[in-house]
Amino acid sequence: MITKPFVGVLLMMCAGAASAAAVPECVTVSQGWVRLPPSPTATPMTAGYGVIRNGCSTAVTIIGARSASFGDVSLHETRIVDGVSRMRAVERLPLAPGERAVLKPGGLHLMLMDGRRVLEEGQPVWLQVQLEGGSEVSTALVVRKAAP
């Protein structure tokens, strides 16, 4: 009768290991920063930047992001169309193995809207990048006045 408790513990350990393996440590975010709004109390939105790299052996797809510091986080891209700057939402961002996405002013970036707190230079803003399949990659973006 020792078998049943042992099997139960073994199954729980395997489930824990499987869920830990579901988070791809091979997807990384580096050089992350958030632009300090000119007037943090008057502007409930800003933008986030950095480099997202797929170091996995398989492709991954970014499908969103979230942060406790903002009510809404979405991926956007700015493009010049007929001499006019236009911004559009990016619903899915596939990254092949070894590929990286550079989030920068005037290009691909995170829109951070509905700010829930006043931002101060140098403080971290925690962010979870959501991947297709349910995995998330956590990172901290540093609040800055300008690009590092």
C-alpha positions in Angstrom: 0.0 0.0 0.0 3.0 2.3 0.0 2.8 2.3 -3.7 -0.2 4.7 -4.0 1.3 7.6 -1.9 4.6 7.1 -3.7 3.0 7.3 -7.1 1.0 10.4 -6.1 4.2 12.2 -5.0 6.0 11.1 -8.1 3.2 12.4 -10.3 3.2 15.8 -8.5 7.0 16.0 -9.0 6.7 15.3 -12.7 3.9 17.8 -13.1 6.0 20.4 -11.4 9.0 19.6 -13.6 6.8 19.8 -16.8 5.4 23.2 -15.9 8.9 24.5 -15.1 10.1 23.2 -18.5 7.2 25.0 -20.2 8.8 28.3 -19.5 11.5 28.6 -22.2 14.6 30.0 -20.5 16.1 30.3 -24.0 13.9 33.4 -24.7 15.5 36.4 -23.2 14.9 40.2 -22.9 17.9 42.4 -22.6 18.6 46.2 -22.6 15.0 46.8 -21.5 13.9 50.3 -20.6 10.7 52.4 -20.3 10.6 56.0 -21.4 10.0 58.4 -18.5 6.9 60.5 -19.4 7.5 64.3 -19.5 4.8 64.6 -16.9 4.2 61.3 -15.2 1.1 62.4 -13.4 -0.6 63.8 -16.5 0.5 61.0 -19.0 -0.9 57.6 -18.2 1.0 56.0 -21.1 4.5 55.5 -22.3 6.6 53.1 -24.3 8.9 50.2 -23.6 12.0 49.0 -25.5 14.7 46.3 -25.5 15.9 43.3 -27.3 13.9 40.0 -27.3 16.1 37.0 -28.4 15.0 33.5 -29.2 17.9 31.3 -28.2 15.7 28.2 -28.5 16.2 25.5 -31.1 12.6 26.0 -32.2 10.6 29.0 -33.3 8.6 31.0 -30.7 5.8 33.5 -31.2 5.2 36.5 -28.9 1.4 37.1 -28.6 1.4 39.8 -25.9 2.7 41.3 -22.7 1.4 42.4 -19.3 2.6 44.4 -16.4 1.1 45.1 -12.9 2.2 48.7 -13.4 0.0 49.2 -16.5 -3.6 48.3 -17.2 -2.9 47.6 -20.9 0.3 46.5 -22.6 0.5 45.8 -26.3 3.1 45.4 -29.0 3.1 48.1 -31.7 5.1 49.1 -34.8 5.7 52.6 -36.1 6.2 52.9 -39.9 6.5 55.9 -42.2 3.8 55.6 -44.9 3.7 58.3 -47.6 5.7 60.5 -45.4 3.4 60.1 -42.4 4.3 58.2 -39.2 1.7 55.5 -38.6 1.4 53.1 -35.7 -0.3 49.7 -35.8 -0.8 47.0 -33.3 1.2 43.8 -33.8 -0.9 40.8 -32.7 1.8 38.1 -33.3 5.6 38.3 -33.5 7.2 35.1 -34.7 10.9 34.6 -33.9 12.9 31.8 -35.6 15.6 30.1 -33.7 18.5 32.5 -33.1 16.4 35.5 -34.2 15.9 38.7 -32.2 13.4 41.5 -32.2 14.8 45.0 -31.5 12.2 47.2 -29.8 13.3 50.8 -30.3 11.8 54.3 -30.7 10.3 54.8 -34.1 10.0 51.1 -34.8 8.7 48.0 -32.9 7.9 48.9 -29.3 5.6 48.2 -26.3 2.8 50.6 -25.7 2.3 50.8 -21.9 -1.1 52.4 -21.2 -3.3 53.1 -18.2 -0.4 53.6 -15.8 -1.2 52.5 -12.2 1.6 54.4 -10.5 3.9 57.4 -11.0 7.2 56.4 -12.7 10.5 57.5 -11.4 13.8 57.4 -13.2 15.9 54.3 -12.4 13.1 52.2 -11.0 12.2 48.8 -12.5 8.9 48.1 -14.3 8.3 44.3 -14.2 6.9 42.9 -17.4 5.8 39.4 -18.6 6.2 38.7 -22.3 3.5 36.2 -23.3 4.4 33.4 -25.7 2.1 31.3 -27.8 1.4 28.1 -25.9 1.0 29.8 -22.5 4.6 30.4 -21.4 5.7 33.8 -20.1 9.2 35.4 -19.8 9.6 37.8 -16.9 11.9 40.8 -17.1 12.4 44.2 -15.6 12.6 47.3 -17.7 14.4 50.3 -16.2 12.7 53.7 -16.3 14.9 56.3 -18.2 14.6 59.7 -19.7 16.3 58.6 -22.9 17.8 55.5 -24.6 20.8 54.1 -22.7 
